[in-house]
């Protein structure tokens, strides 16, 4: 009798609806807390010929030390540095922000969204 009752429960539409809603809620919580990232959420890096020079990036970092401090204050694993990302053209760079967790990334994004930025491209990289 319990096998028949279990089969009847699986056919109950309310059980299916509640199960789907539960899965959606769990997925939303994982995205909001930064445990998982939605597909396509990262910004693409500009082509190398459109990146600023290493001197421009160094100047931007020197000018915005307060922003760098706020970003690095987002977590113990957060580091901000100039990085030459174009092997063929070492004079092109961007600001690279390295982080360890989804919570750190969310905090970094909040700081960047609340500021006018560095004036040069910024790339977030998970360690």
C-alpha positions in Angstrom: 0.0 0.0 0.0 2.8 2.5 0.7 4.2 2.0 -2.8 0.9 2.9 -4.3 0.7 5.9 -2.0 4.2 7.1 -3.0 3.2 6.8 -6.7 0.1 8.8 -6.0 2.1 11.5 -4.3 4.4 11.8 -7.4 1.4 12.3 -9.6 0.0 15.1 -7.4 0.5 18.4 -9.3 0.9 20.4 -6.1 3.9 18.3 -5.2 5.5 19.0 -8.6 4.9 22.7 -8.3 6.3 22.9 -4.8 9.3 20.9 -5.9 10.0 23.2 -8.8 9.5 26.3 -6.7 11.9 24.9 -4.1 14.6 24.3 -6.7 14.2 27.8 -8.2 14.5 29.4 -4.7 17.6 27.4 -3.9 19.2 28.4 -7.2 18.3 32.0 -6.6 19.9 32.0 -3.2 23.1 30.4 -4.6 23.3 33.2 -7.3 22.5 36.0 -4.9 25.1 34.9 -2.3 27.7 34.5 -5.0 28.2 30.7 -4.6 27.4 30.4 -8.3 27.6 33.0 -11.1 25.0 33.3 -13.8 26.2 32.4 -17.3 27.5 35.3 -19.3 27.9 37.5 -16.2 31.6 38.4 -16.7 32.5 41.4 -18.9 34.8 40.6 -21.8 38.3 42.0 -21.8 38.9 44.7 -24.5 41.2 43.7 -27.4 44.9 44.4 -26.6 45.2 47.3 -29.1 42.4 49.1 -27.1 44.0 48.7 -23.7 45.8 51.6 -22.1 49.6 51.6 -21.6 51.2 50.3 -18.5 52.1 53.8 -17.6 48.5 55.0 -17.8 47.3 52.1 -15.6 50.1 52.8 -13.1 49.1 56.4 -13.0 45.4 55.5 -12.5 46.4 53.2 -9.5 48.5 56.0 -8.0 45.7 58.5 -8.4 43.0 56.3 -6.9 44.8 54.8 -3.8 41.6 55.3 -1.8 39.6 53.1 -4.3 42.3 50.5 -4.2 42.1 50.5 -0.4 38.3 50.1 -0.4 38.5 47.2 -2.9 41.3 45.4 -1.0 39.2 46.0 2.2 36.5 43.7 0.6 38.3 40.6 1.9 41.5 39.0 3.0 42.0 37.4 -0.5 41.5 40.6 -2.5 44.6 42.1 -4.3 44.7 45.0 -6.8 47.5 45.4 -9.3 48.4 46.5 -12.8 48.7 43.5 -15.1 50.1 43.2 -18.7 47.7 40.7 -20.2 48.9 40.9 -23.8 51.9 38.7 -24.3 52.8 40.3 -27.7 52.5 43.8 -26.4 53.9 44.2 -22.9 53.1 47.9 -22.8 49.3 47.3 -22.7 47.7 46.6 -19.3 44.6 46.8 -17.1 43.8 46.9 -13.4 43.4 43.3 -12.3 41.5 42.5 -9.1 42.1 39.0 -7.7 39.7 37.5 -5.2 39.0 34.1 -3.6 35.3 33.9 -2.9 31.9 34.8 -4.3 31.3 37.0 -1.3 34.5 38.9 -2.0 33.5 39.4 -5.6 30.1 40.8 -4.6 31.8 43.2 -2.2 34.3 44.3 -4.9 31.5 44.8 -7.4 29.6 46.9 -4.9 32.7 49.2 -4.3 33.2 49.5 -8.1 29.5 50.3 -8.7 29.6 52.9 -6.0 32.6 54.7 -7.5 33.7 56.4 -10.7 36.4 53.7 -11.1 40.0 54.0 -12.2 39.3 55.4 -15.7 40.9 52.3 -17.2 39.6 48.8 -17.7 39.3 46.6 -14.6 39.3 42.8 -14.7 38.1 40.6 -11.8 39.9 37.2 -11.6 39.1 34.4 -9.2 42.2 32.7 -7.6 
